[in-house]
Amino acid sequence: MISHAVPASGARTGRAGAFGGFLTRWALLASVAGGLAVFAAFPPLDVWPLAAAGPALLVIALTGRSLRGSFCCGLVFGLALFVPLLSWLINVAWYAWGALALALAVIFAILVIGQRLLLVLPFWPAAVAAWWVAAEALRDRWPFAFPWGRLAMSQSVAPDVRWVAVGGAPLLSFLVALTGAMAARAVLCYLGGSGWRSRGSAGAGLAAVVTAGLVLAGGLLPVDPTAGAPAATVAAIQGDVPRARNLPQQLNDSEVTQNHAAATLKLAAAVKAGRLPAPDLVIWPENSTGTDPREDPSIYTEIAGAVAAAGTPILVGEVLSNPQRNVGQLWVPGVGPTTIYVKRQLVPFGEYIPFRGLISKFSSLPSLQPVNFTPGHKAVVFDVGPIRLGDVICYEVGFDDLVRSEVNAGANLLALQSNDADFEIDGQLGETEQQTAMARIRAVESDRAVVYASTTGESSIIAPDGAVIEQSGVWRQAILDARVPLVSYRTLADRIGAWPEYVLVLLTVLALGWAVLTLRRRRNLPDVSGV
């Protein structure tokens, strides 16, 4: 129940104010601890059980808070989560890091007011868990589509990760948050003064343990039927780029392309010498060339020479001009460049400037990207013998619908092309490790092997069960080579699509309406005048 007692005397006011201030400080500390717990669940720390501790601590912090106090708790939780989680952005610009983390924290804080209202409901643990899915769904789409920090994406090495093959990332986020909410309910029952010996506290504790056990039991789900599937040998080329803070120097187009061509020639030599099996397909990363090969004969010749030496198709990450597009293009020996996949989900402030007209009135930021990239609009599957390759480019791995659309279009193998050089200066590996975790979750979700090729690392070849078969280091040239299954089976998650998310969002909206009506019936709307 949301309420605030109003003292009747000055002395009582002083005592109540002091006690309220004490509770507020503890609520803010619990909120900070919750945000840090969720951060620690992600790479590079990867302490996945803490993903449930974060929602639990936030519920405890919100209990008894006003709406304004709930906003404050949500704000410090969001800052404690997003500031360290996105620290790799400092390699781009400190103000980009600060602005994005602050924006995400403010949005989270506003949404937390809704979670506070849900605590008046008798079934609030389930409502709170659905709220997390709704909050993540909004952040994935608005105001500029940024999916980092989803609870599900912290579970790549956890037993419960297999739930994503049943209901996708939204279902796993719901289950992680539900585990935390049930734990918070048990703690609140105990703190209510009844102690663990009372029937209510004991029942709440048992319910929390059972919930955690059922969620972790997801590791027993038989969701990767790869037996009997055909197989193919694939290779990922990590050519490396100049290690420099100056972006034009770092992405020197001719040198980057030469590096990837040289590594491919080494692969061809190793195959000829019998040290490596001949690959059926080779994957180069995003931005293997930042110059349109159609407009630069030297770049075209470099790529064509590598394709001829390899004697097998190569998926090349390119930037095409007129219009400017970020693409993966399949080069075939004796044929040259063929089918292209155009990146659909562009990076805000990297490949396009959101709210360009508004921002240009008070900032020169839009000049960093004078012309927005043109996005693609459809899934593309590359046919390479028995391989039907679906491609997503870097940032796109965070979006459920994009990966799912490639599988539903018929892909039996997934490629993730990425350029992580901007974020790895000074040993910052958070972005690439977080992206690797997402790739592992996508493998489990769709029961597909994933070939993750990055310019600077860490490139990986990932099995359909999420296990890493091969992995490179960073800031080095590397050749990854592995035989992977080509699975055509579609998981339940891919067949039902976004419906789990839609249903959970709808239930959250209905629960919020119920909470508001409940409060009105009680004529006890929360005081928003203080913390």
Secondary structure, 3 states (H helix, E strand, C coil): CCCCCCCCCHHHHHHHHHHHHHHHHHHHHHHHHHHHHHHHHCCCCCCCCHHHHHHHHHHHHHCCCCHHHHHHHHHHHHHHHHHHHCHHHHHCCHHHHHHHHHHHHHHHHHHHHHHHHHCCCCCHHHHHHHHHHHHHHHHCCCCCCCCCCCHHHHCCCCHHHHHHHHHHHHHHHHHHHHHHHHHHHHHHHHHHHHCCCCHHHHHHHHHHHHHHHHHHHHHHCCCCCCCCCCEEEEEEEECCCCCCCCHHHHCCHHHHHHHHHHHHHHHHHHHHCCCCCCCCEEECCCCCECCCCCCCHHHHHHHHHHHHHHCCCEEEEEEECCCCEEEEEEEECCCEEEEEEECCCCCECCCECCCHHHHCCCCCHHHHCCCCCCCCCCCCEEEECCEEEEEEEHHHHHCHHHHHHHHHCCCCEEEEEECCHHHCHHHCCHHHHHHHHHHHHHHHHHCCCEEEEECCCCCEEECCCCCEEEECCCCCCEEEEEEEECCCCCCHHHHHCCHHHHHHHHHHHHHHHHHHHHHHHHCCCCCCCCC
